[in-house]
């Protein structure tokens, strides 16, 4: 998230996410991604399955996030 590993907090209302594809296979590529944002008690946003090879800088498009939310 914003080039941070396990960030404690962010100032932006539209953070960007990334992921790292890990595989023991050769010539493996990502063809889709799905991003889900949750609080401790509910789902806030789900991107649904998106056909893309992009794995970094995926913009959060859900409702504004509240301060001090985990």
Secondary structure, DSSP 8 states (H G I E B T S, - for coil): -TT-SS-S----SS-EE------SSSS----EE--EEE-SSSEEEE---EE-S--S-EE--SS---TT--
